[in-house]
Amino acid sequence: MEQPNISVGIILNEKEINFELYGNFIVRGNKKIINGKFTAKIMNDALEITGDEFNVKNKNEIYIEPQDIKSCSFLLKSVTIGIQFHWEQKENQVFSGALKLLKEDDHIIAINVVPIETYLASVISSEMSATSSIQLLKAHSIISRSWLLAQIEKKNEITEQEKKYSSKVETENELIRWYDREDHTLFDVCADDHCQRYQGVTKAFTTAVKNAINETYGLVLFYNEKICDTRFSKACGGITESFENVWEPIKHEYLTSVIDYKFEPENFDLDLTNENAARKWIKGNPHAFCNTKDEKILSQVLVQFDQKTIDFFRWKVEYSQKELSELIKTKSGIDFGEILDLVPIQRGHSGRLIKLKIIGTKKILTIGKELEIRRTLSPTHLYSSAFFVEHNDVKNNIPQRFNFYGAGWGHGVGLCQIGAAVMAEMGYSFDEILLHYFKNSIIKKIY
């Protein structure tokens, strides 16, 4: 197997895209060498790009490729990052490789086609600081490579077998939905947190990042002769979650729940599917690799806009009745009336809620899985679904205030980034870190 090229969705829904080409590029099907500033628009139901003394049209696709991938690059203006998260913002970003522009209905999609190892160098520098410890960078290189290749394998299987893939179960009383990369059909992965952060060559690549990529070249995690679907999140909160509780109901033996420490914490019932045990855990302060406030370690994992988040291991959010009821109505599109209760129906092994019943004066509905819950109960996303709610100032059986007490940041499946950073600082090697979070897996070179 040779290093493959992959397609990454960068801009997904714009009427107009402005970009610049640095070096010599050629539009596939057109021999003229082009560079400089260009604008892509939809004109007369066709995709069109215009620049100085250059114009080209195509019904659905324009593919722009560099003559030399090492010396050429292109800039996309106003790329949205952190979509629907509290750090959402726009950046101008520079990429290597080819630029594919697609017309979909009345908007344009910009896709970067790039070799996987080039992609990985950006992911490692975008997901965390490029100055992180070499063991952490190596571990993340392997899981990012494994995850990507596993997604491509899965996409090919679904296409070849003509499977009907569904990520939603809906009845009159229940809405269970999970969000995965199957949402993307026109490219392999997107460039945002929905998949893996990828910001081209905009982020500085350090010698450490280059070494981590080179020294793990072609290495992936395997289980039962198949590439592992290696997930990761910022902070598990002390115990990682199982795959099937967050995404499709398929169990992966290497993505089971793991205690994020050298030994089990004392004085806790670790069956966090039990409500009382989960509440005690969330209110507690157990030993865990990711339970740290060490700024040196956190700066390795939390890039600048992430560092606005301080209380990630244990956190608290407060809402008034008006704030919560209006928020749920806005995010769900359902008028529940006044909110009477938020009832935990099912929890996973990390205490994360899989199903939550919203009881309002006008509507009762159970929602899940974890990201659907987080999106419904926050203007952006709650840090995690490992939380419980206390009602305060109850008047006429209607709570006037709600206090959310929570644990962790993200879905909690697979590698805990902050926990892994702590392990690296403690002297664990990249393979020890990987085998801590991905039990029963092996490391294997495939190209």
WOJO-V373257 format. One line per field, one symbol per residue. burial: + if it has 24 or more other C-alpha atoms within 12 Angstrom, else -. A space follows every 10 residues. Layout:
burial=???
This chain:
burial=-----+++++ ++++++++++ +++++++--- ---++-++++ ++---+++++ -----+++-+ +++++++--- -++++++-++ +++-+----- -+++++++++ +++---++++ ++++++++++ ++++++++++ ++++++++++ ++++++++++ ++-++----- ---------- ----++++++ ++-+-+++++ ++++++++++ +++-+--+++ -++--+++++ +++--+++++ ++++++++++ ++++++++-- -+-+++++++ +--------+ -++-+--+++ ++++++++++ ++----++++ +++--+--+- ++++++++++ +--++++++- -+---+++++ ++++++++++ ++++++++++ --++++++++ ++++++++++ ++++++++++ +-------++ ++++++++++ ++++++++++ +++++--+++ +++++++++- ++++---
